[in-house]
Amino acid sequence: MSHAASGLPIGRGLLYLIVAGAAWGTAGAAASLVYRASDMGPIALSFWRCAGGLVLLLAVRLRRRRRVAPAVREPLGRKALRIGVTGFGLAVFQTAYFAAVEATGLAVATVVTLGAGPVLIALGARLTMGERLGRGGSAAVAGALIGLGVLVLGSGGATVRPFGVLLAVVSAAGYSAMTLLTRGWGRDGRADGSGTTVWTFAVTTICLLPLGLAEGLVPHAAQPAHVLALLAYIAAVPTALAYALFFAGAAVVRSATVSVIMLLEPVSAAALAVGLLGERLTAATLAGTLLMLASVAGLAVAETRGAGADGRRTAPEEESALV
């Protein structure tokens, strides 16, 4: 267990990830409202989400009067490689997931993408960084995956199509690569969290632009102001804020722990579906949610205890990682 050289405490990193996961879950409900109010497609929505997030992050970054540099200066070539690969991973993650939803349905696509993610990340972290979960961590990951399956598939009626499953695995691979690279490059303090977030979104926006143009970027809507307000929310909260928090937290928290904490996304989405969209609260929804929350809490406690045993560090002005 180690802290990033930038000094962000593990506890704060965990908090960032929890908030990011909950914020990600609101994107689904907002997207559902966009689909109801317009004919916007999923890839176009993903493009505007990333483009809007990029504009907001750039605006905040340019208004900052002072910046906190990484403890060790990052070589330009490595920085370009890190940003390019991370941005491409994010584009693959989002686009392949939307394609999987179209091919095999929301339930199966969500289970395969979010379920394969922790497995791929745990394996990758063990092989590339020597991170070990231990028995308790492995049990927590297994519990979270079971809870995810109960939560999403509990209502039944899911249809499994091989091509859709393959797309979901590709999406999980993109998410896993993004998480592992953020953690790996953040361990030595050379990665600037603010710059990572901004330039990653620039790369992702460029990757999504041709796909969005093919689908159609300008939607038709009876109430365009309503759609614009929803798009502004999606760009600001579950995108600019959430991903800034994600990249900051993922740099200091073990990769497998990150992947499980981010399973709060479907928990948040389920809560909004019941409270905002009027969907029925089922026993499967409640059981899956409780099991996933227990797993996340267990891993967070284990991560914090491990950090305490390894010694605490403080991070002056670390809030800059949020922008």
Salt bridges, closest charged atoms under 4 A:
ASP39 OD2 - HIS220 ND1 3.17
GLU74 OE2 - ARG78 NE 3.48
GLU74 OE1 - ARG82 NH2 2.63
GLU131 OE2 - ARG183 NE 2.82
ASP188 OD1 - ARG78 NH2 3.36
ASP188 OD2 - ARG190 NE 3.30
ASP192 OD2 - ARG61 NH2 3.48
GLU303 OE1 - ARG254 NE 3.06
GLU317 OE2 - ARG66 NH2 3.35
GLU319 OE2 - ARG12 NH1 3.38
